[in-house]
Amino acid sequence: LELDAIRASLEQRVIERTRLLETSAEVSRRLSTILDPQQLVKEVVDEVQRSFGYYHAHIYLLDESNEVLRMVGGTGEAGRIMLESGHRIGIGKGLVGRTAQIKQAVLVSDTLADSGWLPNPLLPETCSEVAVPIMIGERVLGVLDVQQNRVNGLSSQDSELLQSIANQLAIALQNAQQIESAQRLTARSIRSDLIVRQIQETHTVREALQVAVRELGRMLDIPKAQVNLD
C-alpha cells in the first residue's frame, strides 16, 4: 500500500508538472503576438493568475532612475487600486525590490516568518510569495511577482516556471518598446515634413516663423508657443 501511495504521488506530480509546463508554453506563445507594452503586462498577470490559480499577480518595471520599480500591471481590485494610485517600490525594499537588486528570484514560503517582507493591506491573505526578475542579459527591466493565500503555497517549481515566463516577457517587452519607439520616430518625421511644407507655402518671414512655432509647439505638446518680432 505504501508503494502504491508513493507511485500515485509521483504520477500526480508528473501530471501537475506537465500541466504547468503546457500552460507556461501557452503563456509564452501568446506573449509573442502582443506588440503593445501595456496590453502585454495585463495579459501576463491575468493569464498567470488564472492558469496557475494564484491569489495575486503583478508586474513592476524599473523607472529611468533605476532606483524605483513602478507597478504597471496587477490582478483584481487590489491591482486596479494600486495602478490608479501609482504604486511604487524602491530598489532593495520588500521581495520585489530585493529581487531587482540581487537579480535573482526570491521565494518566501511563509511571509510572516520573513523579516524583509512588506505586507500590503490590499492583499491581507498573502501567506507565501515569489518574485522573479525580468531581465535582458544583465539588465533588469522589472519584476514579476505572485502571491498565494497558503503557507508553502509556492515552491521552487513555481519559481522556475515564472522565471521562464519572465524571460519570455523580457524579450517581448524589449520588442514592443522598440516598435513603439520606431512608431514615435516615424510619426515625428512625418510631422516634421508637414511643417516644412507648410513653411514653404508661406510668403513672409513672419508667417514662416508663426507656422514653425505653432506646429513645433503642437508636436512637442507645448500648451502655448508664440514668436514676437520687433
C-alpha positions as CSV (number, residue, x, y, z in Angstrom):
1,L,0.0,0.0,0.0
2,E,2.8,2.4,0.8
3,L,4.5,1.7,-2.6
4,D,1.1,2.3,-4.3
5,A,0.8,5.6,-2.5
6,I,4.3,6.7,-3.5
7,R,3.6,5.7,-7.1
8,A,0.3,7.6,-7.1
9,S,2.1,10.7,-5.7
10,L,4.8,10.6,-8.3
11,E,2.2,10.2,-11.1
12,Q,0.3,13.1,-9.8
13,R,3.5,15.2,-9.7
14,V,4.2,14.3,-13.3
15,I,0.7,15.2,-14.4
16,E,0.9,18.6,-12.5
17,R,4.3,19.3,-13.9
18,T,3.1,18.6,-17.4
19,R,0.1,20.8,-17.0
20,L,2.2,23.7,-15.6
21,L,4.7,23.4,-18.5
22,E,2.0,23.4,-21.1
23,T,0.4,26.4,-19.5
24,S,3.8,28.2,-19.4
25,A,4.3,27.4,-23.1
26,E,0.9,28.8,-23.9
27,V,1.6,32.0,-22.0
28,S,4.9,32.4,-23.8
29,R,3.3,31.8,-27.2
30,R,0.7,34.5,-26.6
31,L,3.4,36.9,-25.5
32,S,5.0,36.7,-28.9
33,T,1.8,38.0,-30.6
34,I,1.3,41.2,-28.5
35,L,3.1,44.4,-29.5
36,D,1.6,46.9,-27.1
37,P,3.6,47.0,-23.8
38,Q,0.6,47.9,-21.6
39,Q,-1.6,45.1,-23.1
40,L,1.4,42.8,-22.7
41,V,1.7,43.2,-19.0
42,K,-2.0,43.0,-18.5
43,E,-2.2,39.7,-20.5
44,V,0.6,38.2,-18.5
45,V,-0.7,38.9,-15.0
46,D,-4.2,37.8,-15.9
47,E,-3.1,34.7,-17.6
48,V,-0.6,33.7,-14.9
49,Q,-3.1,34.2,-12.1
50,R,-5.9,32.3,-14.0
51,S,-3.7,29.5,-15.2
52,F,-1.8,28.7,-12.1
53,G,-4.5,29.7,-9.6
54,Y,-2.5,32.3,-7.7
55,Y,-4.0,34.6,-5.1
56,H,-2.5,37.7,-6.9
57,A,0.0,38.5,-9.6
58,H,1.6,41.8,-10.6
59,I,4.4,43.3,-12.7
60,Y,6.8,46.1,-11.9
61,L,9.1,47.9,-14.3
62,L,12.2,49.8,-13.4
63,D,11.9,53.6,-14.0
64,E,14.5,55.7,-15.7
65,S,16.4,56.4,-12.4
66,N,17.0,52.7,-11.9
67,E,16.1,53.3,-8.3
68,V,12.3,52.8,-8.3
69,L,10.0,49.9,-9.5
70,R,6.7,51.2,-10.8
71,M,3.7,48.8,-10.9
72,V,2.4,48.5,-14.4
73,G,0.0,45.5,-14.2
74,G,-1.9,43.8,-11.4
75,T,-4.8,41.4,-11.0
76,G,-8.2,42.0,-9.3
77,E,-9.5,45.0,-7.4
78,A,-6.2,45.3,-5.5
79,G,-4.3,45.6,-8.7
80,R,-6.7,48.3,-10.0
81,I,-6.3,50.4,-6.9
82,M,-2.5,50.1,-6.8
83,L,-2.3,51.1,-10.5
84,E,-4.6,54.1,-10.0
85,S,-2.5,55.2,-7.0
86,G,0.8,54.9,-8.9
87,H,2.1,52.2,-6.6
88,R,5.9,52.1,-6.4
89,I,8.7,50.1,-4.5
90,G,12.2,51.2,-4.0
91,I,15.2,49.0,-5.0
92,G,16.1,46.7,-2.2
93,K,12.7,47.0,-0.4
94,G,10.5,44.0,0.1
95,L,10.6,40.9,-2.1
96,V,10.1,42.9,-5.3
97,G,12.9,45.4,-4.5
98,R,15.2,42.7,-3.3
99,T,14.7,40.6,-6.4
100,A,15.6,43.6,-8.6
101,Q,18.7,44.4,-6.5
102,I,20.2,40.9,-6.5
103,K,18.9,39.9,-9.9
104,Q,17.7,36.6,-8.7
105,A,14.4,35.0,-7.8
106,V,13.2,35.3,-4.2
107,L,10.9,32.7,-2.7
108,V,9.2,33.1,0.7
109,S,7.2,30.1,1.8
110,D,5.8,31.9,4.9
111,T,5.7,35.6,4.6
112,L,5.2,36.2,8.4
113,A,8.5,34.4,9.0
114,D,10.4,36.7,6.7
115,S,11.7,39.9,8.3
116,G,12.1,41.7,4.9
117,W,8.6,41.0,3.7
118,L,6.4,44.1,3.2
119,P,2.7,43.5,4.0
120,N,0.1,45.1,1.7
121,P,-3.3,46.0,3.3
122,L,-4.9,45.4,-0.1
123,L,-3.7,41.8,-0.1
124,P,-4.4,40.6,3.5
125,E,-4.5,36.9,2.7
126,T,-0.9,36.7,1.3
127,C,0.9,33.8,3.0
128,S,3.6,33.0,0.5
129,E,5.2,35.0,-2.3
130,V,7.7,34.6,-5.1
131,A,9.3,37.4,-7.2
132,V,11.4,36.7,-10.3
133,P,13.5,39.3,-12.2
134,I,12.6,40.3,-15.8
135,M,16.0,40.7,-17.4
136,I,17.7,41.2,-20.8
137,G,21.2,39.9,-20.3
138,E,22.4,41.6,-17.0
139,R,20.0,44.5,-17.3
140,V,16.9,44.4,-15.0
141,L,13.8,45.6,-16.7
142,G,11.4,44.8,-13.8
143,V,10.0,42.1,-11.6
144,L,7.1,39.5,-12.0
145,D,5.6,38.8,-8.5
146,V,3.0,36.4,-7.5
147,Q,1.3,35.7,-4.1
148,Q,-0.6,32.8,-2.7
149,N,-3.0,32.6,0.3
150,R,-1.5,29.5,1.8
151,V,1.7,28.9,3.7
152,N,4.0,26.8,1.5
153,G,1.6,27.6,-1.3
154,L,4.5,28.4,-3.6
155,S,7.6,26.2,-4.4
156,S,10.8,26.2,-6.3
157,Q,8.8,24.7,-9.2
158,D,6.6,27.9,-9.3
159,S,9.8,30.0,-9.2
160,E,11.3,28.1,-12.2
161,L,8.2,28.3,-14.3
162,L,7.7,32.0,-13.5
163,Q,11.3,32.7,-14.4
164,S,10.8,31.1,-17.8
165,I,7.7,33.3,-18.4
166,A,9.7,36.4,-17.2
167,N,12.5,35.6,-19.6
168,Q,10.0,35.5,-22.5
169,L,8.3,38.6,-21.2
170,A,11.6,40.5,-21.2
171,I,12.1,39.7,-24.9
172,A,8.5,40.6,-25.7
173,L,8.8,43.9,-23.8
174,Q,12.0,44.8,-25.5
175,N,10.5,44.2,-28.9
176,A,7.3,46.1,-28.1
177,Q,9.3,49.1,-26.8
178,Q,11.5,49.1,-29.9
179,I,8.4,49.0,-32.1
180,E,6.7,51.8,-30.1
181,S,9.9,53.9,-30.3
182,A,10.1,53.4,-34.0
183,Q,6.5,54.4,-34.5
184,R,7.1,57.6,-32.5
185,L,10.1,58.4,-34.6
186,T,8.1,57.8,-37.8
187,A,5.2,59.9,-36.7
188,R,7.6,62.7,-35.7
189,S,9.4,62.5,-39.1
190,I,6.0,62.7,-40.9
191,R,5.0,65.7,-38.8
192,S,8.3,67.4,-39.4
193,D,7.9,67.0,-43.2
194,L,4.5,68.5,-43.0
195,I,5.8,71.5,-41.1
196,V,8.5,72.1,-43.7
197,R,5.9,72.0,-46.5
198,Q,3.6,74.5,-44.6
199,I,6.6,76.8,-44.1
200,Q,7.4,76.6,-47.8
201,E,3.9,77.7,-48.6
202,T,4.2,81.0,-46.6
203,H,5.1,84.3,-48.2
204,T,6.8,86.2,-45.4
205,V,9.3,85.6,-42.7
206,R,6.7,86.4,-40.1
207,E,4.3,83.8,-41.5
208,A,7.0,81.2,-41.7
209,L,8.1,81.8,-38.1
210,Q,4.5,81.7,-36.9
211,V,3.9,78.4,-38.6
212,A,7.1,76.9,-37.3
213,V,6.4,78.0,-33.7
214,R,2.8,76.9,-33.8
215,E,3.5,73.4,-35.3
216,L,6.6,72.7,-33.2
217,G,4.5,73.6,-30.1
218,R,1.9,71.1,-31.1
219,M,4.5,68.4,-31.9
220,L,6.3,68.9,-28.6
221,D,3.0,69.2,-26.7
222,I,3.7,72.8,-25.5
223,P,0.4,74.5,-24.5
224,K,1.3,77.9,-25.7
225,A,4.1,79.0,-28.1
226,Q,4.5,82.3,-29.8
227,V,7.0,84.4,-31.6
228,N,7.5,88.2,-31.2
229,L,9.1,90.3,-33.9
230,D,10.2,93.9,-33.3
